[in-house]
Amino acid sequence: MPVDAGSLHYAVGPVAAVAVVVVLIIFIRWAFPPARSNASSSPAQGLLRSVATTGTRESALALRAVLSDAGIRSTVQPRDATHVDVLVFVDDVPRARPLALGFGQISDA
C-alpha cells in the first residue's frame, strides 16, 4: 500500500523512543538522586580528617613536612581564599594533633 505524503505515521517510532528515554531519565533521577555534598561545612573528606587550619599554604606545607618526618601521611586542601586545611587519615589523628599545635587553629573534627 502506498504511503500518503501527508501522513505522519513514520514519526510514531522516533517519538515513542524519545518518550521512553524521557520516562527512563525521570525515573532514574527519582530513584537515584544526585549526592549533595557540602564540603565547606565539614572538614572531613572521606577517610581524611582535618587536624589544623592554617592561614597560608606555606605554613600548611611546613606542617606537612613535620608530619611526614613523624611518619604520618597528610595532604593540604584550600578551605577558602584565606584558610588551608591539613588532612590526615583517621587512624593518624591522635598522633598528628600534638604536632599540629604550633601551626594554626586545631580542628575539632
C-alpha positions as CSV (number, residue, x, y, z in Angstrom):
1,M,0.0,0.0,0.0
2,P,1.5,3.4,-1.0
3,V,2.3,5.9,1.8
4,D,0.4,9.1,1.7
5,A,2.7,12.1,1.6
6,G,0.7,13.9,4.2
7,S,0.7,11.0,6.7
8,L,2.8,11.2,9.9
9,H,2.9,7.5,10.8
10,Y,6.6,7.4,10.0
11,A,7.2,9.7,13.1
12,V,5.4,7.4,15.6
13,G,8.5,5.2,16.2
14,P,11.0,8.0,16.9
15,V,8.5,9.9,19.1
16,A,7.8,6.7,21.1
17,A,11.6,6.1,21.5
18,V,12.1,9.7,22.8
19,A,9.2,9.3,25.2
20,V,10.6,6.1,26.6
21,V,14.0,7.7,27.1
22,V,12.5,10.7,28.8
23,V,10.5,8.5,31.2
24,L,13.6,6.5,32.0
25,I,15.6,9.6,32.7
26,I,12.9,10.9,35.1
27,F,12.7,7.5,36.8
28,I,16.4,7.3,37.3
29,R,16.7,10.8,38.6
30,W,13.9,10.0,41.1
31,A,15.4,6.6,42.1
32,F,19.0,7.7,42.4
33,P,19.1,11.4,43.4
34,P,22.4,13.1,43.0
35,A,24.6,13.2,46.1
36,R,24.6,16.6,47.7
37,S,27.9,17.3,49.3
38,N,28.6,20.4,51.4
39,A,32.4,20.2,51.7
40,S,32.7,23.7,53.2
41,S,30.7,22.8,56.3
42,S,32.6,19.7,57.2
43,P,36.4,19.3,57.3
44,A,36.0,15.5,56.9
45,Q,36.8,14.2,53.5
46,G,36.0,10.5,53.4
47,L,38.9,8.8,55.2
48,L,40.7,12.0,55.9
49,R,40.2,14.4,58.9
50,S,41.4,17.9,59.3
51,V,44.0,18.3,62.1
52,A,44.8,22.0,61.5
53,T,43.7,25.1,59.6
54,T,46.4,27.5,58.7
55,G,46.3,31.0,57.2
56,T,48.8,30.3,54.4
57,R,49.7,27.4,52.1
58,E,53.4,27.7,53.2
59,S,52.6,27.0,56.8
60,A,50.4,24.1,55.8
61,L,53.2,22.7,53.8
62,A,55.6,23.2,56.7
63,L,53.2,21.2,58.9
64,R,53.0,18.5,56.2
65,A,56.8,18.3,56.4
66,V,56.7,17.9,60.2
67,L,54.0,15.2,59.9
68,S,56.0,13.4,57.2
69,D,59.1,13.3,59.4
70,A,56.9,11.6,62.1
71,G,55.7,9.0,59.5
72,I,52.2,10.5,59.1
73,R,50.8,10.8,55.6
74,S,49.0,14.1,55.0
75,T,47.7,16.4,52.4
76,V,46.5,20.0,52.1
77,Q,43.2,21.4,50.9
78,P,42.2,25.0,50.5
79,R,39.1,25.8,52.5
80,D,38.6,29.3,51.2
81,A,40.7,32.2,50.0
82,T,42.4,32.6,53.3
83,H,42.5,29.2,55.0
84,V,44.2,25.9,54.2
85,D,43.3,22.6,55.9
86,V,45.9,19.9,56.7
87,L,44.2,16.5,56.4
88,V,45.4,13.1,57.7
89,F,44.0,9.6,57.9
90,V,41.6,9.0,60.7
91,D,44.0,6.5,62.4
92,D,46.7,9.1,62.5
93,V,44.7,11.9,64.0
94,P,45.8,11.3,67.7
95,R,49.4,11.4,66.7
96,A,49.1,14.3,64.4
97,R,47.2,16.7,66.7
98,P,50.0,17.3,69.1
99,L,52.4,18.0,66.2
100,A,49.9,20.5,64.7
101,L,49.5,22.6,67.9
102,G,52.0,25.2,66.8
103,F,50.9,25.5,63.2
104,G,47.5,27.1,63.4
105,Q,43.9,26.6,64.5
106,I,43.3,23.0,65.5
107,S,40.2,21.5,64.0
108,D,37.6,19.8,66.2
109,A,36.7,17.1,63.7
